[in-house]
Amino acid sequence: MQPKHPQESHTILTDLVLPSETNPLNNLFGGELLARMDRAASIAARRHSRRIVVTASVNHVAFKKMIPLGSVVTVEAKLSRAFKSSMEVVIDVWIEDRESGLRSKANDAIYTFVAVDDSGMPVPVPAIEPETEIEKERYDAALRRKQLSLVLAGKLKPSEATELKALFED
Ligand SMILES: CC(C)(COP(=O)(O)OP(=O)(O)OC[C@H]1O[C@@H](n2cnc3c(N)ncnc32)[C@H](O)[C@@H]1OP(=O)(O)O)[C@@H](O)C(=O)NCCC(=O)NCCS
């Protein structure tokens, strides 16, 4: 399989915050944002693999800023790294100021997807070739995050998490 560039999976979803999607403070529900991020990230994973993809884990979510009713919210998702059948997708969430149109970062998250066949069995995906500096940084850190996610899920022994152990060694 030919490797692909992160840009080939780049996915942008822009939508409004409606009253039915808010909490009593009139800000976007966390669960609604998780769903929007899941949707954008799954499209990115599908574009990369051209396969059915399922969410395997949500590795990191930071709700940094409240997103008020009526906001225009843009969710950007891009693959940072692909392993055998799993893919790490990095998501950035932006809101734009109504008057100036300036964008500010509201949230970010990292999800893992797995490509599967029609019976739900994992299948291989193309590798990723990062190009920009930020893509290279995200690529390099992805194995560490994968190991952490597997340790937390009870699927990898901490003693086998070589990348994590290396963090604490000189
Ligand atoms: C995700 C799923 C396909 C993994 O199946 P599995 O039997 O654990 O398969 P494997 O152990 O072979 O793992 C497949 C890949 O997923 C990765 N993986 C599994 N669990 C993971 C986790 N918690 N974090 C990160 N990666 C994970 C494995 O490391 C492996 O990656 P690799 O092939 O790139 O090396 C399976 O657990 C599943 O179908 N889950 C439900 C998915 C779903 O319904 N999502 C929607 C949520 S409602």
The ligand as a Gaussian input file, in Angstrom:
#p B3LYP/6-31G(d) Opt

LIG

0 1
 C      -11.704000      -1.362000      17.906000
 C      -11.768000      -2.886000      17.711000
 C      -12.016000      -3.180000      16.233000
 C      -10.406000      -3.453000      18.113000
 O      -10.528000      -4.819000      18.077000
 P       -9.477000      -5.795000      18.832000
 O      -10.050000      -7.128000      18.918000
 O       -8.976000      -5.110000      20.082000
 O       -8.365000      -5.890000      17.750000
 P       -6.822000      -5.826000      17.928000
 O       -6.377000      -6.189000      19.313000
 O       -6.249000      -6.581000      16.769000
 O       -6.521000      -4.277000      17.737000
 C       -6.668000      -3.665000      16.479000
 C       -5.938000      -2.361000      16.526000
 O       -6.615000      -1.483000      17.412000
 C       -5.692000      -0.955000      18.348000
 N       -6.415000      -0.693000      19.587000
 C       -7.300000      -1.491000      20.203000
 N       -7.743000      -0.903000      21.325000
 C       -7.126000       0.291000      21.403000
 C       -7.133000       1.353000      22.346000
 N       -7.903000       1.312000      23.422000
 N       -6.348000       2.425000      22.111000
 C       -5.568000       2.496000      21.020000
 N       -5.506000       1.521000      20.076000
 C       -6.269000       0.440000      20.288000
 C       -4.652000      -2.054000      18.497000
 O       -3.440000      -1.552000      19.038000
 C       -4.498000      -2.485000      17.064000
 O       -3.729000      -1.525000      16.381000
 P       -2.719000      -1.914000      15.177000
 O       -3.409000      -2.960000      14.322000
 O       -2.553000      -0.643000      14.409000
 O       -1.469000      -2.385000      15.799000
 C      -12.887000      -3.548000      18.576000
 O      -12.551000      -3.401000      19.939000
 C      -14.251000      -2.941000      18.326000
 O      -14.895000      -3.238000      17.346000
 N      -14.695000      -2.076000      19.236000
 C      -15.995000      -1.387000      19.098000
 C      -15.832000      -0.191000      18.180000
 C      -17.080000       0.662000      18.184000
 O      -18.169000       0.147000      18.105000
 N      -16.900000       1.975000      18.263000
 C      -17.969000       2.879000      18.388000
 C      -18.169000       3.193000      19.816000
 S      -19.832000       3.218000      20.253000

